[in-house]
Amino acid sequence: MHSPLVNSAWLEAHLDDRDLRIIDIRGKVLPPTAPPPHYISDRAAYEAAHIPGAVYVDWVVDIVEPGSPSNDIAAPSRFSGLMRRLGISNGDLVVVYDDAASMFAARMRWCLLYYGHDNVRILDGGWQKWTAEGRPTEDALPTARPGTFSPAINARLKASANDILVGIDADNMQLLDVRSPAEYAGEASRARFGGHIPTAINLPAKSMVADDMTLKPIPDLQAQLSEMGISMDTADTVIYCNSGVSASLVLLALEVAGASNLRVYDGSWKEWGNDPSTPKVPAS
């Protein structure tokens, strides 16, 4: 099995590969206490400078289903239409990068995996590492030849609220909440209600990342997960955050560490925490 990561030296050496497609998906998330909007894309930064040949994806709009209150993944026709416009076909190798410790890049990767495109990698360390090393950039906007992307849904990668209700009732699901400790404790919330889903273990997404914006080394990830009592081979591990973005990063980190049977609760806390009927800790 190929690693889901590539390093900057590898990418620079392969920039001219015919079947390589690069996606720039830079942006940021503001704290829940900041004035809205909290979710921000950064097309201006892309247009100023990007990795040669990279196309831009707006993580707030392009891969989201319009009108979804929990920023759910775009429907098959919307997503495949975007990929075709970007020049992406099913046989291409897609490398994704951002400037947010791979959080948005991991979301893009999860979306591609969900729609059956397994040949996708994350640039470990992202834009910051690439530019810190003095690697090439450009401001020219590429003209993409239309691709032939065709979606094939991998339903196993996405969990629903009902899946979680059944799983926690049957006590056969490992549930990971990757939001901040304050959100987990109910002290802050991006939804109507605060708290967390019963049985969930708090594994903040930021704890998976090293100071240079790369993922932590595999032994460090494995040691951290072991210390927290997180199983690597549970039959069903569901990861959630606020809207499935940082959950995708933790899915990536767990996969790199060797875990299996992972999926993302796409609705995450924006769905669960806005539903007065769902169980929460502390009780709402």
Secondary structure, 3 states (H helix, E strand, C coil): CCCCEECHHHHHHCCCCCCEEEEECCEEECCCCCCCCCEEECHHHHHHCECCCCEECCCCCCCECCCCCCCCECCHHHHHHHHHHCCCCCCCEEEEECCCCCHHHHHHHHHHHHCCCCCEEEECCHHHHHHHCCCCCECCCCCCCCCCCCCCCCHHHEECHHHHHHHHHHCCCEEEECCCHHHHCCCCCCCCCCCECCCCEECCHHHHECCCCCECCHHHHHHHHHHCCCCCCCCCEEEECCCCHHHHHHHHHHHHHCCCCEEEECCHHHHHCCCCCCCCECCC
